[in-house]
Amino acid sequence: MSTTQANKIEIIKAPTTKINEVDFENLNFGSVFTDHLFECDFKNGEWQNPTIKPYAPFMMDPSSRVFHYGQAIFEGMKAYKDDNNDIWLFRPDENIKRFNSSAVRMAMPEVPEQLFTEGLNQLLKLDEAWIKKGLGNTLYIRPFMIATGFGVVANPSDEYKFMIILSPAKAYYSGEVKVLIAEHFSRAANGGIGAAKTAGNYAGQFYPTSLANKEGFQQVIWTDDATHTKLEEAGTMNVFFRINDTLVTAPTSERILDGVTRKSLIDMAKREGIAIEERSVLVSELIEGIKDGSLKEIFGAGTAAVVSPIKGFAYKEEYFELPKIEDSIALQLKEKLTNMQHKLTEDPFGWTVKI
Ligand SMILES: *Cc1c(COP(=O)(O)O)cnc(C)c1O
């Protein structure tokens, strides 16, 4: 792995700030960006010129490899500010590790952990005014890497750009969503790229999801590509089922993204004494669970929404609705996790990291 002097980040400050134009109470997720970004280029086999500079469009050659062959990976993280104005990240090492395993899968260079961390921390400090205090206020962090190499020859690029951009976000409650269980389309396959956080996985989901939207479903629950009988992910989130008082989620695999929220909820449940199983859940089990009343909850888990409750699902033209419950485990875990992330309660796991 090549390295660079991560401590020599050049900083070019924006002459003015856009922050006064932003209505922090009414933010649409991922649509407003802070004053600065972090950038570093991979050229001649090494990462060079790490720079923090004003957020702005930039020029690229039309033949850049990312436009043609989709070498593009990203991460999603959040920063939080506590009552003492300290800035916190949640398990950033997990995102950096996953970013680099996505890079390996997409034949892209890894970003040295120190460069990633230094770039992110310095960027957060410069734009710290954009991180608002209080439960529900977060700064969404989007690190990404694209292939910038010249020419449409179908080979991995030899040049890349790594960037981090920041977007203030309000905690959002997705409402209770209805989902369609995939019978034909697949998100991922064995030997494929489902475990990588790469742009094409999202592009491939848009069309089947738009078909589901037309039928009144907000998301698709993805099933295994071979048999379409095992439940794997909900949209771009990992998925959990509560059967009686046991939480069940599919084990991670080549087809399932190893979500930080997923693994945190599993560890929290274990600590709380909530029964948790990592095993495949069959579509038939859900339908039986609705019929005999053992299926209590379904929810998605991911950084953006944290936990997203699902109120019903359709399978083979039939719609099944979950019973209303008072004691949602999903919402209890969500509250505990967000309180921990915002430093409102103690963090017995050592997951929160002060920058
Ligand atoms: C990002 C992502 C998740 C959630 O991962 P977190 O680390 O919890 O944000 C789940 N599934 C897919 C497909 C994803 O891209």
The ligand as an SDF file (V2000), in Angstrom:
LIG
                    3D

 15 15  0  0  0  0  0  0  0  0999 V2000
  -24.6790    1.1330    3.4120 C   0  0  0  0  0  0  0  0  0  0  0  0
  -25.5370   -0.0680    3.3060 C   0  0  0  0  0  0  0  0  0  0  0  0
  -26.1210   -0.6770    4.4240 C   0  0  0  0  0  0  0  0  0  0  0  0
  -26.0190   -0.0950    5.8230 C   0  0  0  0  0  0  0  0  0  0  0  0
  -24.7420   -0.0220    6.3220 O   0  0  0  0  0  0  0  0  0  0  0  0
  -24.4140    0.9280    7.5710 P   0  0  0  0  0  0  0  0  0  0  0  0
  -22.9790    0.7450    7.7870 O   0  0  0  0  0  0  0  0  0  0  0  0
  -25.2390    0.4580    8.6890 O   0  0  0  0  0  0  0  0  0  0  0  0
  -24.7990    2.3120    7.1480 O   0  0  0  0  0  0  0  0  0  0  0  0
  -26.8460   -1.8440    4.2370 C   0  0  0  0  0  0  0  0  0  0  0  0
  -27.0260   -2.3780    3.0220 N   0  0  0  0  0  0  0  0  0  0  0  0
  -26.4980   -1.8020    1.9140 C   0  0  0  0  0  0  0  0  0  0  0  0
  -26.7080   -2.4320    0.6090 C   0  0  0  0  0  0  0  0  0  0  0  0
  -25.7470   -0.6320    2.0120 C   0  0  0  0  0  0  0  0  0  0  0  0
  -25.2330   -0.0780    0.9130 O   0  0  0  0  0  0  0  0  0  0  0  0
  1  2  1  0
  2  3  1  0
  2 14  2  0
  3  4  1  0
  3 10  2  0
  4  5  1  0
  5  6  1  0
  6  7  2  0
  6  8  1  0
  6  9  1  0
 10 11  1  0
 11 12  2  0
 12 13  1  0
 12 14  1  0
 14 15  1  0
M  END
$$$$
